[in-house]
C-alpha cells in the first residue's frame, strides 16, 4: 500500500459543467490538459463554460477547446488558457504494468464532499481518496477497467491511479472514472410479496475508461 502523493492530489479538481463531478490534469508534451467525464456536459452545446471550485468559490473558465471521445469512452478533454497545476509534479498517464488484483486508488468529490486544507493544495479542495482492486481490464476498443470498490455519485471524471511494481515511486493514471454498475432489486411489500417496482443498487464495481483514449484524443484534436 502506498500513500497518495501531492503529485496527484494537486491535479484533482471539483468541476461543474451541467453536472457536478471531478476532473484532473495531465501533461502531454509539456502542455497541460484537463480530463473529465463527457457525461458531465451537454455535447450538443455550442459553448462549454466550466467552473472549478478554488479558494472556496466557484471560478468560471471558458476553455480554449473542448473535445469529446466519439466512441463509447466517457471522456472529455479541455485545454484552458491558464495552467492549473504547478510544474514539477509528474504523473504518468498509462495503464502499462497494471496487474489484476493489485491495489488502485480513486480520487474525487462524492456527493460534493471535500475538505479545505488551505495552502497545502494551493487553496484547492482536497478530494476524497478510496482504495480498490483491479478486477478486470478489457483490451478491446474501448478499453474498459473495472475496479472492485464502492464508487459514489461525484467521482465521475476522476482518476484511477496505481503504483507499478517495477516503478513503485511513480504515480500512474490508468483511467477516467465513468460511474458504477447497478442492478435492479425488487421491492417487497409488508406482506412479503413483490410490489412490481424495483430500486437501483450499487454493485460495488466501478467502471472506468483507459487513459489511452484521452491521449489519443489529444493527439487527434489538439496537436
Secondary structure as the mmCIF struct_conf table of DSSP 4:
data_model
#
loop_
_struct_conf.conf_type_id
_struct_conf.id
_struct_conf.beg_label_comp_id
_struct_conf.beg_label_asym_id
_struct_conf.beg_label_seq_id
_struct_conf.end_label_comp_id
_struct_conf.end_label_asym_id
_struct_conf.end_label_seq_id
HELX_LH_PP_P HELX_LH_PP_P1 UNK A 3 UNK A 5
HELX_RH_AL_P HELX_RH_AL_P1 UNK A 6 UNK A 9
TURN_TY1_P TURN_TY1_P1 UNK A 10 UNK A 11
STRN STRN1 UNK A 12 UNK A 16
BEND BEND1 UNK A 17 UNK A 19
STRN STRN2 UNK A 20 UNK A 28
TURN_TY1_P TURN_TY1_P2 UNK A 29 UNK A 30
STRN STRN3 UNK A 31 UNK A 36
HELX_RH_3T_P HELX_RH_3T_P1 UNK A 38 UNK A 40
BEND BEND2 UNK A 41 UNK A 41
TURN_TY1_P TURN_TY1_P3 UNK A 43 UNK A 44
BEND BEND3 UNK A 46 UNK A 46
STRN STRN4 UNK A 49 UNK A 54
TURN_TY1_P TURN_TY1_P4 UNK A 55 UNK A 56
STRN STRN5 UNK A 57 UNK A 62
BEND BEND4 UNK A 64 UNK A 64
STRN STRN6 UNK A 65 UNK A 68
BEND BEND5 UNK A 70 UNK A 72
STRN STRN7 UNK A 76 UNK A 79
BEND BEND6 UNK A 81 UNK A 82
BEND BEND7 UNK A 85 UNK A 85
BEND BEND8 UNK A 87 UNK A 88
STRN STRN8 UNK A 92 UNK A 93
TURN_TY1_P TURN_TY1_P5 UNK A 96 UNK A 97
TURN_TY1_P TURN_TY1_P6 UNK A 100 UNK A 101
STRN STRN9 UNK A 103 UNK A 108
HELX_RH_3T_P HELX_RH_3T_P2 UNK A 110 UNK A 112
STRN STRN10 UNK A 115 UNK A 115
HELX_RH_3T_P HELX_RH_3T_P3 UNK A 118 UNK A 121
TURN_TY1_P TURN_TY1_P7 UNK A 122 UNK A 123
STRN STRN11 UNK A 124 UNK A 124
HELX_LH_PP_P HELX_LH_PP_P2 UNK A 125 UNK A 125
STRN STRN12 UNK A 126 UNK A 126
HELX_LH_PP_P HELX_LH_PP_P3 UNK A 127 UNK A 127
STRN STRN13 UNK A 128 UNK A 137
BEND BEND9 UNK A 140 UNK A 142
STRN STRN14 UNK A 144 UNK A 148
BEND BEND10 UNK A 149 UNK A 149
TURN_TY1_P TURN_TY1_P8 UNK A 153 UNK A 154
TURN_TY1_P TURN_TY1_P9 UNK A 156 UNK A 157
STRN STRN15 UNK A 159 UNK A 163
BEND BEND11 UNK A 165 UNK A 167
TURN_TY1_P TURN_TY1_P10 UNK A 168 UNK A 169
STRN STRN16 UNK A 171 UNK A 188
TURN_TY1_P TURN_TY1_P11 UNK A 190 UNK A 191
BEND BEND12 UNK A 192 UNK A 193
STRN STRN17 UNK A 194 UNK A 210
TURN_TY1_P TURN_TY1_P12 UNK A 211 UNK A 211
HELX_RH_AL_P HELX_RH_AL_P2 UNK A 212 UNK A 221
TURN_TY1_P TURN_TY1_P13 UNK A 222 UNK A 222
#
